[in-house]
Amino acid sequence: MELFPTALADRMKATALELAVLAGHLVLYPSGLVGERRAAPDPDPGADADPPARTGPASRPVVLLHGFVDNRSVFVLLRRALARHGRDRVESLNYSPLTCDLRAAAELLDRRVTELLARTGHTEVDLVGHSLGGLIARYYVQRLGGDARVRTLVMLGTPHSGTTFVPLAVADAHPLVRQMRPGSEVLRELAGPAPGCRTRFVSFWSDLDQVMVPVETARLDHPDLIVENVRVSGIGHLALPVHPAVVGGILRALDEEGPAAGARDGATGASSVA
């Protein structure tokens, strides 16, 4: 008898949080339209008698990918958390809203990662993608050989099996929206065999994500991939990149060294935040 009131209260809290996040994001959105300045190349280790070590998770650069009709401003809080956590090489990829093919955005990511590694002297990066950004990153890793360069890919509210979110039907004329629909050609490609894929995947999915329909579509289930699915409780789609519980989970996921032995499931939620 108490389940319905509790579920209703949780949904109302999540909706209120979504509206607050949306309002804040609308204020920040213009600042994300301009591409960020690239960091200067790392000093040549050969010119330093005692060059800094390039080992450990905190040394790896991180690339952030936003969702559909969004931009890099969605990651303002996450970038600050990563910087406080010792990640001093964090960059965001803005792909054009005129992009008509997820695969083209994945090729752009390929070029960006190649340039970043050459500029910093690293051999691997970590990726974090929100919603469509997670699919773009996953396509790069699975289909364009990105697993040779990506240690960990974290995805937030990503429609791995496609979403039937009703408002998206209004925007179905956009090719990227159609590629996020169940059964699309791109999703069939990603569901295909991926033997030997070396990247570790961590997918956060929320029980109150109203954009992922059904919510389980944001779980990644693939027999060839090393996957950890993390269930988030009481958090909506827009709040995933900014909620402290999820940000903490992202930091922990990026810090883990070495792939898991197999698929795992974990959980986090708003209630774990002090």
C-alpha positions in Angstrom: 0.0 0.0 0.0 2.9 2.3 0.6 4.7 1.6 -2.6 2.7 3.9 -4.8 3.0 7.0 -2.6 6.7 6.4 -2.2 7.2 5.9 -6.0 5.1 9.0 -6.7 7.1 11.1 -4.2 10.4 9.9 -5.8 9.2 10.8 -9.3 8.1 14.2 -8.1 11.5 14.8 -6.5 13.3 13.7 -9.7 11.1 15.9 -11.8 11.8 18.9 -9.6 15.5 18.2 -9.9 15.2 17.9 -13.7 13.6 21.3 -13.9 16.2 22.8 -11.7 19.0 21.3 -13.8 17.3 22.4 -17.0 17.0 26.0 -15.7 20.7 26.1 -14.8 21.7 24.5 -18.0 19.8 27.1 -20.1 21.8 29.8 -18.4 25.1 28.0 -19.1 24.2 26.8 -22.6 25.5 29.9 -24.6 28.9 29.5 -23.0 29.2 26.0 -24.4 28.5 27.0 -28.0 32.1 28.2 -28.5 34.8 25.4 -28.7 37.1 25.3 -25.8 40.7 26.3 -26.0 43.1 23.4 -26.5 45.7 22.9 -23.7 49.3 23.5 -24.6 51.3 20.4 -25.5 53.0 18.7 -22.6 56.8 19.5 -22.3 59.1 17.2 -24.1 60.2 14.6 -21.6 63.6 14.4 -23.4 64.3 17.9 -22.3 63.8 17.1 -18.6 66.3 15.1 -16.6 63.5 13.8 -14.3 60.3 13.8 -16.4 57.0 13.2 -14.6 55.7 9.7 -14.7 52.9 8.9 -17.2 51.3 6.1 -15.3 48.2 5.5 -13.3 44.6 6.4 -14.1 44.8 10.0 -13.0 47.4 10.6 -15.7 45.1 9.6 -18.6 43.3 12.4 -20.5 39.5 12.4 -20.4 37.3 13.3 -23.3 33.6 14.3 -22.6 30.8 13.9 -25.2 27.4 15.6 -24.8 24.0 14.5 -25.9 21.6 15.4 -28.7 21.1 19.2 -29.2 23.4 19.9 -26.3 26.9 21.1 -25.9 29.9 20.9 -23.6 28.4 23.2 -21.0 26.5 20.2 -19.6 29.8 19.0 -18.1 30.8 22.1 -16.1 30.4 20.4 -12.7 31.9 17.1 -13.8 34.9 18.9 -15.2 35.5 20.6 -11.8 35.1 17.3 -10.0 37.6 15.7 -12.4 40.1 18.5 -11.9 39.8 18.3 -8.1 40.4 14.6 -8.5 43.7 15.1 -10.2 42.6 14.9 -13.8 44.3 17.8 -15.4 43.8 16.8 -19.0 40.0 17.0 -19.6 38.6 18.1 -22.9 35.0 18.3 -24.4 34.1 17.4 -27.9 31.3 19.6 -29.4 29.9 17.9 -32.5 27.7 20.1 -34.8 23.9 19.9 -34.4 23.9 19.7 -38.2 25.6 16.3 -37.9 23.3 13.8 -39.7 25.1 10.5 -38.9 26.3 9.2 -35.6 29.2 7.5 -37.5 30.5 10.8 -38.7 30.6 12.1 -35.1 32.5 9.0 -34.2 35.0 9.7 -36.9 35.4 13.2 -35.5 36.0 11.7 -32.1 38.7 9.4 -33.6 40.5 12.4 -35.0 40.2 14.3 -31.7 41.6 11.4 -29.7 44.5 10.9 -32.1 45.4 14.6 -31.9 45.0 14.6 -28.1 47.3 11.6 -27.6 49.9 13.1 -30.0 49.8 16.4 -28.1 50.0 15.0 -24.6 52.3 12.0 -25.2 49.8 9.5 -23.7 48.8 6.2 -25.2 45.3 5.9 -23.8 42.3 8.1 -22.9 39.1 7.7 -20.9 35.8 8.7 -22.4 32.6 9.9 -20.7 29.4 10.2 -22.9 26.0 11.5 -21.9 23.0 10.0 -23.8 23.8 10.2 -27.6 27.4 11.0 -26.7 27.7 7.5 -25.2 26.5 5.9 -28.4 29.0 8.0 -30.4 31.8 6.9 -28.1 30.7 3.3 -28.2 30.7 3.3 -32.0 34.2 4.7 -32.0 35.4 2.0 -29.6 33.6 -1.0 -31.2 33.6 -0.1 -34.9 36.5 2.2 -35.5 39.3 0.5 -33.5 39.0 2.9 -30.6 39.5 0.1 -28.1 43.2 0.3 -28.8 43.2 3.8 -27.3 40.3 3.9 -24.8 40.9 2.3 -21.4 37.4 3.1 -19.9 34.2 4.3 -21.5 31.6 5.7 -19.1 28.1 6.2 -20.5 25.3 8.1 -18.8 21.7 7.4 -19.8 22.7 6.0 -23.2 20.0 4.3 -25.4 21.9 1.1 -26.1 18.8 -0.7 -27.4 17.1 2.4 -28.6 14.5 4.7 -27.0 10.8 5.2 -27.9 10.5 8.4 -25.9 7.3 10.0 -27.3 8.6 13.6 -27.9 11.4 12.2 -30.0 8.7 11.1 -32.5 8.2 14.8 -33.3 11.9 15.1 -34.2 12.1 11.8 -36.1 13.0 13.8 -39.2 16.5 14.3 -37.8 18.7 11.3 -38.8 20.4 11.2 -35.4 17.0 10.7 -33.7 16.2 7.9 -36.1 19.5 6.3 -35.2 18.5 6.2 -31.5 15.3 4.3 -32.3 15.1 0.6 -31.6 16.2 -1.5 -34.5 18.1 1.2 -36.3 21.0 0.2 -38.6 23.6 1.8 -36.2 22.2 -0.1 -33.2 22.2 -3.3 -35.1 25.9 -2.7 -35.9 26.7 -2.1 -32.3 24.8 -5.3 -31.3 26.9 -7.3 -33.7 30.0 -9.3 -32.7 32.9 -7.4 -31.1 35.5 -10.1 -30.3 38.6 -9.0 -28.5 37.3 -5.5 -27.6 39.7 -4.2 -24.9 37.9 -1.2 -23.5 36.0 -1.5 -20.2 32.4 -0.2 -20.4 30.5 1.4 -17.4 26.9 2.3 -18.1 24.9 4.3 -15.6 21.1 3.9 -16.0 18.4 5.4 -13.9 15.0 4.0 -12.8 13.5 7.4 -13.3 15.0 8.4 -16.6 12.0 9.5 -18.6 14.0 9.9 -21.9 15.1 6.3 -21.9 12.0 4.3 -22.7 12.1 1.7 -21.4 14.6 2.7 -18.7 16.5 -0.6 -19.1 17.6 0.5 -22.6 20.4 2.4 -20.9 21.8 -1.0 -19.6 24.5 -2.4 -21.9 24.3 -6.1 -22.4 26.7 -7.5 -25.0 28.4 -10.9 -24.8 31.7 -9.7 -26.2 32.1 -6.6 -24.0 33.5 -6.1 -20.5 30.6 -4.2 -18.9 29.6 -2.9 -15.6 26.0 -1.6 -15.4 25.3 0.8 -12.5 21.7 1.4 -11.5 20.9 4.9 -10.4 17.9 5.5 -8.1 15.7 8.6 -8.1 17.6 10.7 -10.8 16.3 11.8 -14.1 18.1 12.0 -17.5 19.3 15.6 -17.4 20.6 15.3 -13.8 22.9 12.3 -14.6 26.0 14.4 -15.6 25.6 16.7 -12.6 24.3 14.7 -9.6 27.0 14.2 -6.9 26.2 10.5 -6.5 26.7 9.9 -10.3 29.8 12.2 -10.4 31.3 10.2 -7.6 30.5 7.0 -9.4 32.2 8.3 -12.5 35.3 9.2 -10.6 35.4 5.7 -9.1 34.9 4.0 -12.5 37.7 6.0 -14.1 40.1 5.2 -11.2 39.6 1.4 -11.5 42.6 -0.2 -13.1 42.3 -3.3 -15.3 39.2 -4.7 -16.9 36.7 -6.6 -14.9 36.6 -10.4 -15.3 33.1 -10.2 -16.7 29.8 -8.3 -16.7 28.8 -6.9 -13.3 25.9 -4.9 -11.9 26.2 -2.2 -9.2 23.9 0.5 -7.8 24.0 4.1 -6.6 21.4 6.7 -5.9 20.5 10.1 -4.5 20.0 8.6 -1.1 23.8 7.9 -0.8 24.6 11.6 -1.0 25.2 13.3 2.4 
